[in-house]
Each structure stands twice: as C-alpha cells, then as structure tokens.
C-alpha cells in the first residue's frame, strides 16, 4: 500500500544519511505528537503517508528529500 506522495524508488545519498535520519525522526515525532493531542489511532501505513507528505512540503533540496524518502521506506 502506498500513496502518490510516497517515493518507493528513492535512494539514499550516503553523505546525507545523518541529516536525513534527523529530519525523518523530527517529522515522525511531529506527527505522533499531533496524533496524541487529538487522541487518534495511528497505523504504520498512515504514518508513512503523512511523513511523506511533510517531506514534500519541507523546504529541502531534492537530494535530501529523496534520502529522507528512502530512509522512511526502511521503516
């Protein structure tokens, strides 16, 4: 199951892994906090879709976005 936003073919840029991991984790925490505030249930595929949306909306260069998408796919 994947959304139109999730990039399942994204590749990791080795030089950007640490930066990508930090940003991915920040986005996941942002969504989890939002879900907890609203007392909702969050399923893994919905989390991945919401993070993918945030990645695309973020002000990052294309290389970092692709790296974050690839790291998100590893979850």
VENGIVEN-V370682 format. One record per residue. N is the residue number from 0. RES is the residue in one small letter. PHI is phi in degrees with one decimal (none if undefined). OMEGA is omega in radians with two decimals (999 if undefined). D_LAST is the distance of its C-alpha to the last C-alpha in Angstrom with 1 decimal. Layout:
N|RES|PHI|OMEGA|D_LAST  N|RES|PHI|OMEGA|D_LAST
This chain:
0|x|none|3.11|13.7  1|x|-149.2|3.12|13.3  2|x|-95.2|3.10|15.4  3|x|-69.3|-3.09|17.8  4|x|-84.1|-3.13|16.1  5|x|-65.7|-3.14|12.7  6|x|-106.4|-3.05|13.4  7|x|-72.0|-3.13|11.8  8|x|-99.6|-3.10|14.3  9|x|-64.6|-3.13|13.6  10|x|-118.8|3.13|14.2  11|x|-81.7|2.97|13.8  12|x|-91.6|-3.02|17.1  13|x|-52.2|-3.11|17.6  14|x|-70.1|-3.05|19.9  15|x|-110.1|-3.06|17.5  16|x|-59.5|-3.09|14.4  17|x|-61.2|3.11|15.7  18|x|-61.9|3.13|16.6  19|x|-64.5|3.12|13.4  20|x|-63.4|3.13|11.4  21|x|-61.7|-3.13|14.1  22|x|-69.9|3.10|14.2  23|x|-58.4|-3.12|10.5  24|x|-64.2|3.11|11.0  25|x|-63.2|-3.14|14.4  26|x|-66.4|3.12|13.4  27|x|-62.6|3.12|11.0  28|x|-61.6|3.12|14.0  29|x|-58.8|-3.14|16.4  30|x|-69.7|-3.14|15.1  31|x|-60.9|3.11|14.9  32|x|-61.3|3.11|18.4  33|x|-60.9|-3.13|19.6  34|x|-64.9|3.12|18.5  35|x|-63.8|3.10|20.2  36|x|-60.4|-3.10|23.2  37|x|-92.4|3.14|23.6  38|x|53.3|3.13|23.0  39|x|-102.8|3.03|20.6  40|x|-100.7|-3.11|18.1  41|x|-122.8|3.09|14.5  42|x|-94.5|-3.05|12.4  43|x|-55.6|-3.10|8.7  44|x|-67.6|3.10|9.9  45|x|-72.4|3.08|12.3  46|x|-58.0|-3.12|10.2  47|x|-62.4|3.13|8.3  48|x|-65.8|-3.13|11.9  49|x|-67.4|3.09|13.5  50|x|-66.5|3.10|11.5  51|x|-59.2|3.09|12.3  52|x|-62.2|3.14|15.8  53|x|-65.4|3.09|16.1  54|x|-59.5|-3.12|15.0  55|x|-66.3|3.14|17.8  56|x|-82.0|-3.09|20.2  57|x|-68.9|-3.13|19.8  58|x|-93.9|3.12|22.6  59|x|-119.4|3.07|20.9  60|x|-70.8|-3.06|22.1  61|x|-60.6|-3.13|20.6  62|x|-64.0|3.13|19.4  63|x|-68.5|3.10|17.3  64|x|-58.3|-3.14|16.0  65|x|-64.4|3.11|15.0  66|x|-62.6|3.13|13.3  67|x|-64.0|3.09|11.3  68|x|-59.3|-3.13|10.4  69|x|-63.6|3.10|9.5  70|x|-68.3|3.08|7.3  71|x|-64.1|3.14|5.6  72|x|-64.8|-3.14|5.5  73|x|-78.1|-3.12|3.8  74|x|-74.3|999|0.0
